[in-house]
Amino acid sequence: MAGIVESDPIPLLTPYKMRKFNLAHRVVLAPLTRQRSYGNVPQPHAILYYSQRATGSNGGLLITEATGVSDTAQGYPDTPGIWTKEHVEAWKPIVDAVHAKGATIFCQIWHVGRVSDSVFQPNGQAPISSTDKSLTPQIRSNGFNIAKFTPPRRLRTDEIPNIVNDFRLAARNAIEAGFDGVEIHGAHGYLLEQFMKDKVNDRTDEYGGSLENRCRFALEVV
């Protein structure tokens, strides 16, 4: 027809095969921390939140807000977890609602390490990290609240496999909840990066020193 110019499709809107997942397009919902999972338990309102973002995606990919792998993983109020049966059961209807819209959903799993305060830790204990070096107080994203951090406790070498196992169990729980996969949060100064960064990691065991050693924990988690 005269006046119509044929053009190539926009790559962002073209299908993409991500291993076994056939995504209808390349638009992805990035993880967005919401802090509305009271008591670390995903709430029913998250069913609407995630299913709305799956609406019309026809096979798109959603990645959840960062989700704690254990009770020591928390550093913010009311972020969700996936280390208990209650958490798993709470995630199931959320995942089902996304699948009902034809979308794929991954659970982002994390551990904040030293980016925490004792009020978020079990029994008020110190947060754990690769180091015992403290973080300085920081202004929160709202521009006026000050985030304060409790000095961390350096993980003993023999404790590190337990943290790796926390990630393993969280991934298994995600499978049980119906998630299609997991994304491991390894940035923004949280626990994995606390091991990888030479300015933070001052260990003298096999998890510190060389680049290979500093990456060991992250590789074991993967």
C-alpha positions in Angstrom: 0.0 0.0 0.0 1.3 3.4 -0.9 2.7 5.5 1.9 3.5 2.6 4.2 7.2 2.0 4.8 8.4 -1.4 5.8 10.9 -1.5 8.6 12.7 -4.1 10.7 11.1 -5.0 14.0 12.4 -3.3 17.1 14.9 -5.8 18.7 13.5 -5.1 22.2 10.1 -6.5 21.1 11.4 -9.6 19.3 11.4 -13.1 20.8 14.4 -14.4 22.7 15.3 -18.0 23.7 16.9 -18.0 27.1 18.0 -21.7 27.4 14.7 -23.5 27.9 12.6 -20.3 28.2 11.0 -19.0 25.1 10.5 -15.3 25.9 8.1 -13.4 23.6 10.1 -10.2 24.0 13.2 -8.8 25.8 11.5 -6.5 28.2 12.3 -7.6 31.8 10.8 -6.5 35.1 13.9 -5.7 37.2 14.0 -6.5 40.9 12.4 -3.7 42.9 12.7 -3.7 46.7 9.2 -2.9 48.0 9.5 -3.5 51.8 5.9 -4.7 52.1 6.5 -8.3 53.2 5.5 -7.9 56.8 7.5 -10.2 59.1 9.5 -11.2 56.0 6.4 -13.1 54.6 5.2 -12.2 51.1 1.7 -10.7 51.4 -1.5 -11.4 49.3 -1.3 -7.9 47.7 1.9 -9.1 45.9 -0.3 -11.3 43.9 -1.9 -8.3 42.2 1.5 -6.4 42.1 3.3 -9.1 40.1 0.3 -10.3 38.0 -0.3 -6.7 36.9 3.3 -6.6 35.6 2.8 -9.9 33.8 -0.4 -8.6 32.1 0.0 -8.5 28.4 3.6 -9.7 28.5 2.7 -12.9 26.7 5.8 -14.7 27.8 7.9 -12.0 29.3 10.3 -12.3 32.2 9.8 -11.0 35.8 12.4 -11.0 38.5 11.2 -10.6 42.1 12.3 -8.1 44.7 15.4 -9.2 46.6 14.5 -12.2 48.8 16.5 -13.2 51.9 18.1 -16.7 52.0 18.2 -16.8 55.8 17.3 -14.9 59.0 20.8 -13.4 58.9 20.3 -12.1 55.4 18.1 -9.2 56.2 19.1 -5.5 56.3 15.9 -3.6 55.6 12.4 -3.6 57.1 9.8 -6.0 55.7 11.8 -7.6 52.8 10.6 -11.1 51.9 12.4 -14.3 52.7 12.4 -17.8 51.3 14.0 -19.8 54.0 10.9 -21.2 55.8 7.9 -23.3 54.8 5.7 -20.3 55.5 7.6 -18.2 53.0 7.4 -20.9 50.3 3.6 -21.2 50.8 3.2 -17.4 50.6 5.1 -17.2 47.4 3.1 -20.0 45.6 -0.1 -18.0 44.8 2.1 -15.1 43.6 4.0 -17.3 41.2 0.8 -19.0 40.1 -0.8 -15.7 39.2 2.2 -14.7 37.1 2.2 -18.1 35.3 -1.5 -17.7 34.6 -0.7 -14.6 32.6 1.8 -16.6 30.5 4.9 -15.0 32.0 8.2 -16.4 33.5 9.3 -15.4 37.0 12.6 -15.8 38.7 13.3 -15.2 42.4 16.2 -12.9 43.2 18.0 -14.3 46.3 20.3 -12.3 48.4 22.3 -11.8 51.6 23.1 -8.2 52.7 26.0 -9.1 54.9 27.3 -6.1 56.8 24.7 -3.7 55.2 22.5 -4.3 58.2 21.7 -3.4 61.8 21.4 -5.7 64.7 17.6 -4.9 64.9 17.2 -6.9 61.7 19.3 -9.8 63.0 18.2 -12.9 65.0 18.6 -12.3 68.7 20.0 -8.8 68.0 23.4 -10.3 67.0 25.9 -8.5 64.8 25.6 -8.9 61.0 28.0 -11.3 59.3 30.5 -10.4 56.6 33.8 -11.2 55.0 35.3 -8.6 57.3 34.8 -6.9 60.7 35.2 -3.4 59.1 32.2 -1.2 59.7 30.2 0.7 57.1 29.8 4.5 57.7 26.2 5.8 58.2 24.6 6.8 54.9 21.7 9.0 53.8 18.9 6.8 52.5 17.4 7.3 49.0 14.6 9.5 50.5 17.3 12.2 51.2 16.9 12.6 54.9 16.8 9.4 56.9 20.2 8.1 58.0 20.9 4.4 57.6 23.1 3.1 60.5 25.0 -0.2 60.4 26.1 -2.4 63.3 29.8 -3.4 63.1 29.8 -6.8 61.5 31.3 -10.0 62.7 33.9 -11.6 60.4 32.7 -15.1 59.3 35.0 -17.9 60.4 36.3 -20.1 57.6 34.4 -23.1 58.8 31.1 -21.0 58.8 31.2 -20.1 55.2 29.9 -23.4 53.9 26.8 -22.9 56.0 26.1 -19.6 54.2 26.6 -21.3 50.8 24.1 -23.9 52.0 21.6 -21.2 52.8 21.7 -20.1 49.2 21.3 -23.7 48.0 18.3 -24.2 50.3 16.8 -20.9 49.2 17.1 -22.0 45.5 15.4 -25.3 46.3 12.7 -23.5 48.1 12.2 -21.3 45.1 11.7 -24.4 43.0 9.2 -25.7 45.5 7.3 -22.4 45.3 7.1 -22.8 41.6 9.6 -20.2 40.4 11.2 -20.8 37.0 14.6 -19.9 38.3 16.7 -17.7 40.6 18.9 -14.7 40.2 21.7 -14.4 42.7 22.2 -10.8 43.9 25.9 -10.2 43.7 26.2 -6.4 43.5 25.5 -3.2 45.5 28.0 -3.9 48.3 26.1 -6.9 49.7 27.6 -10.1 51.0 28.9 -11.6 47.7 30.5 -8.3 46.8 31.9 -8.0 50.3 34.0 -11.0 49.5 35.0 -10.0 46.0 36.1 -6.4 46.7 39.7 -6.0 47.7 38.9 -2.8 49.6 36.5 -4.7 51.9 37.8 -8.3 52.0 40.9 -8.3 54.3 40.8 -12.0 55.0 44.0 -14.1 55.1 42.4 -17.5 54.5 41.4 -19.2 51.2 38.6 -16.6 50.8 40.8 -13.5 50.8 43.9 -12.1 49.1 44.1 -13.0 45.4 41.2 -12.4 43.0 40.7 -16.1 42.7 40.3 -16.4 46.5 38.0 -13.4 46.7 35.7 -14.9 44.1 35.7 -18.4 45.7 32.6 -17.7 47.9 30.6 -16.4 45.0 31.6 -19.4 42.8 30.7 -21.8 45.6 27.3 -20.1 45.9 26.7 -20.5 42.1 
